[in-house]
Amino acid sequence: MRTIFAFDTATSIASCSLVRDDEPIDEVRTQARLVLVAADELLRTAGIEPRELDGIVVGIGPGSFTGIRIGLATARGLALGLDLPVAGVSTLRAFAGGRPVIDARRGQVFVEGPAVARPEELEVAGSRLVGDGALRYRELFEAHGAEVPPGSDPAHLPAAHLLVAFAEEFGPADAVEPLYLRAPDAKAPAA
């Protein structure tokens, strides 16, 4: 039996899931800073001890620079403390029910490819778009022939358990690299 803790913190809503033999046991959505609290809740509810985990799957982006860093640091800390292998998977894989469009701020979105683009540059006619970027630019996308489900549709929320199916190779946590598609907003002060 293979039990995996999967989570993604790259978007505005973090998703954490326990997966056993490729079937989700439970899922919690929270804030990135509360991932360890969510992990503890998931394990307690399922009656699973941390030492019973077989691996960790973490979303590597694209998304918020800070969110990605929180996710990778958390995965590394858990992997070190529990002696577990880690696999990184694109955050875009955490969405089902349509083409994922993640709000990248600055008038841009992250989309499959992965790529960063301006919303008006995307070919969306006939597509069903999901994610916080689809919601933010709903009017534009619908004007160009896309379908964007209502904001209450769960397809707009990341689901960490979906990442497990795309985890190809588990290994040391420090081998998992972030997926940044542009430079961070913060700049180092000039000397």
C-alpha positions as CSV (number, residue, x, y, z in Angstrom):
1,M,0.0,0.0,0.0
2,R,1.4,3.4,-1.0
3,T,0.4,6.5,1.0
4,I,1.3,9.9,-0.3
5,F,0.9,13.4,1.1
6,A,0.4,15.7,-1.8
7,F,0.1,19.5,-1.7
8,D,0.3,22.6,-3.7
9,T,0.8,26.2,-2.4
10,A,1.5,28.0,-5.7
11,T,-2.0,29.6,-6.1
12,S,-4.2,31.8,-4.0
13,I,-5.7,28.6,-2.4
14,A,-3.5,25.8,-1.1
15,S,-4.6,22.2,-1.5
16,C,-3.5,19.3,0.6
17,S,-4.4,15.7,0.1
18,L,-3.7,12.2,1.4
19,V,-3.7,9.6,-1.3
20,R,-3.5,5.8,-0.8
21,D,-3.0,3.5,-3.8
22,D,-3.8,6.4,-6.2
23,E,-7.2,7.0,-4.5
24,P,-7.7,10.2,-2.5
25,I,-8.5,9.6,1.2
26,D,-9.2,13.3,2.0
27,E,-8.5,16.8,0.8
28,V,-8.2,20.1,2.6
29,R,-8.0,23.6,1.1
30,T,-6.3,26.3,3.1
31,Q,-3.7,29.0,3.0
32,A,-0.1,28.2,2.0
33,R,1.1,29.1,5.5
34,L,-1.2,26.5,7.1
35,V,-0.1,23.5,5.1
36,L,1.5,21.7,8.1
37,V,-1.7,22.3,10.1
38,A,-3.7,20.8,7.2
39,A,-1.2,17.8,7.0
40,D,-1.6,17.1,10.7
41,E,-5.4,17.3,10.3
42,L,-5.4,14.9,7.4
43,L,-3.2,12.4,9.1
44,R,-5.2,12.5,12.3
45,T,-8.5,12.1,10.6
46,A,-7.3,9.2,8.5
47,G,-5.6,7.6,11.6
48,I,-2.2,7.5,9.8
49,E,1.1,8.2,11.5
50,P,3.6,10.4,9.7
51,R,6.1,7.5,9.6
52,E,3.5,5.5,7.5
53,L,3.8,7.9,4.6
54,D,5.7,6.6,1.6
55,G,6.4,9.8,-0.2
56,I,5.5,13.5,-0.8
57,V,4.3,15.1,-4.0
58,V,4.5,18.9,-4.2
59,G,3.3,21.4,-6.7
60,I,6.3,23.3,-8.2
61,G,4.5,26.1,-9.9
62,P,3.9,28.2,-11.9
63,G,2.2,30.5,-9.5
64,S,3.0,32.9,-6.7
65,F,6.8,33.1,-6.1
66,T,6.3,33.1,-2.3
67,G,3.7,30.2,-2.5
68,I,6.1,28.1,-4.5
69,R,8.9,28.7,-2.0
70,I,6.6,27.8,0.9
71,G,5.7,24.6,-0.8
72,L,9.3,23.5,-1.6
73,A,10.6,24.5,1.8
74,T,7.7,22.5,3.5
75,A,8.4,19.5,1.2
76,R,12.1,19.6,2.0
77,G,11.5,19.9,5.7
78,L,9.0,17.0,5.8
79,A,11.2,14.9,3.6
80,L,14.2,15.4,5.8
81,G,12.3,14.9,9.1
82,L,10.5,11.8,7.9
83,D,13.2,10.4,5.5
84,L,10.8,10.4,2.5
85,P,11.3,10.8,-1.2
86,V,9.7,13.7,-3.0
87,A,8.3,14.3,-6.5
88,G,7.5,17.7,-8.0
89,V,4.7,18.2,-10.4
90,S,3.4,21.3,-12.3
91,T,0.7,23.2,-10.4
92,L,-1.3,23.2,-13.7
93,R,-1.9,19.5,-13.2
94,A,-3.9,20.2,-10.0
95,F,-6.9,21.3,-12.1
96,A,-9.6,19.1,-13.7
97,G,-12.6,20.0,-15.8
98,G,-11.1,22.4,-18.2
99,R,-7.9,24.2,-19.4
100,P,-6.2,25.7,-16.3
101,V,-5.6,29.4,-16.3
102,I,-3.8,30.7,-13.2
103,D,-3.7,34.4,-12.4
104,A,-0.1,35.6,-12.7
105,R,-0.8,39.2,-11.7
106,R,0.6,42.0,-13.8
107,G,-2.1,41.5,-16.4
108,Q,-0.8,38.0,-17.2
109,V,-1.9,34.3,-16.7
110,F,-0.1,31.0,-16.4
111,V,-1.3,28.4,-18.9
112,E,-0.4,24.9,-20.1
113,G,2.9,24.7,-21.9
114,P,3.7,25.9,-19.3
115,A,3.8,29.5,-20.4
116,V,3.0,33.0,-19.2
117,A,0.8,35.1,-21.5
118,R,-1.5,38.1,-21.6
119,P,-5.1,37.0,-21.4
120,E,-6.0,38.7,-24.7
121,E,-3.3,36.7,-26.6
122,L,-4.8,33.3,-25.8
123,E,-6.8,31.3,-28.3
124,V,-9.7,30.2,-26.1
125,A,-12.7,29.8,-28.5
126,G,-14.6,26.6,-27.6
127,S,-12.5,26.0,-24.5
128,R,-13.7,25.5,-20.9
129,L,-11.4,27.5,-18.7
130,V,-10.9,26.9,-15.0
131,G,-8.8,28.5,-12.2
132,D,-8.5,31.9,-10.6
133,G,-7.1,33.4,-13.9
134,A,-10.2,32.2,-15.7
135,L,-12.4,33.9,-13.1
136,R,-10.4,37.1,-13.1
137,Y,-10.6,37.5,-16.9
138,R,-14.0,35.8,-17.4
139,E,-15.5,38.7,-19.4
140,L,-12.6,38.8,-21.9
141,F,-12.5,35.0,-22.3
142,E,-16.2,34.6,-22.7
143,A,-16.2,37.5,-25.3
144,H,-13.7,35.3,-27.2
145,G,-15.8,32.2,-27.2
146,A,-14.6,30.4,-24.0
147,E,-16.8,28.9,-21.3
148,V,-15.9,29.8,-17.8
149,P,-18.0,27.9,-15.1
150,P,-19.6,29.9,-12.3
151,G,-17.2,31.0,-9.5
152,S,-18.7,28.4,-7.1
153,D,-17.7,25.5,-9.4
154,P,-15.0,23.4,-7.7
155,A,-13.1,23.0,-11.0
156,H,-11.6,26.5,-10.2
157,L,-9.9,25.1,-7.1
158,P,-6.7,23.2,-7.2
159,A,-6.9,19.5,-6.1
160,A,-3.6,18.2,-4.8
161,H,-4.6,14.5,-5.2
162,L,-4.5,15.1,-9.0
163,L,-0.8,15.7,-8.8
164,V,0.0,12.2,-7.7
165,A,-1.0,10.7,-11.1
166,F,1.7,12.9,-12.7
167,A,4.5,12.2,-10.3
168,E,7.1,10.5,-12.4
169,E,10.2,10.2,-10.3
170,F,10.6,10.3,-6.5
171,G,13.9,11.3,-5.1
172,P,15.7,13.6,-2.7
173,A,13.8,16.8,-1.9
174,D,16.6,19.1,-2.9
175,A,16.5,17.7,-6.4
176,V,13.0,19.2,-6.9
177,E,13.2,22.5,-8.7
178,P,10.7,25.3,-8.8
179,L,8.9,26.1,-12.0
180,Y,9.2,29.9,-12.4
181,L,8.1,31.4,-15.7
182,R,9.3,34.9,-14.9
183,A,11.5,36.8,-12.4
184,P,10.0,37.6,-8.9
185,D,8.4,40.9,-8.2
186,A,10.8,41.6,-5.3
187,K,14.1,43.1,-6.3
188,A,17.4,43.1,-4.3
189,P,18.3,46.6,-3.1
190,A,20.9,48.4,-5.1
191,A,24.3,48.5,-3.5
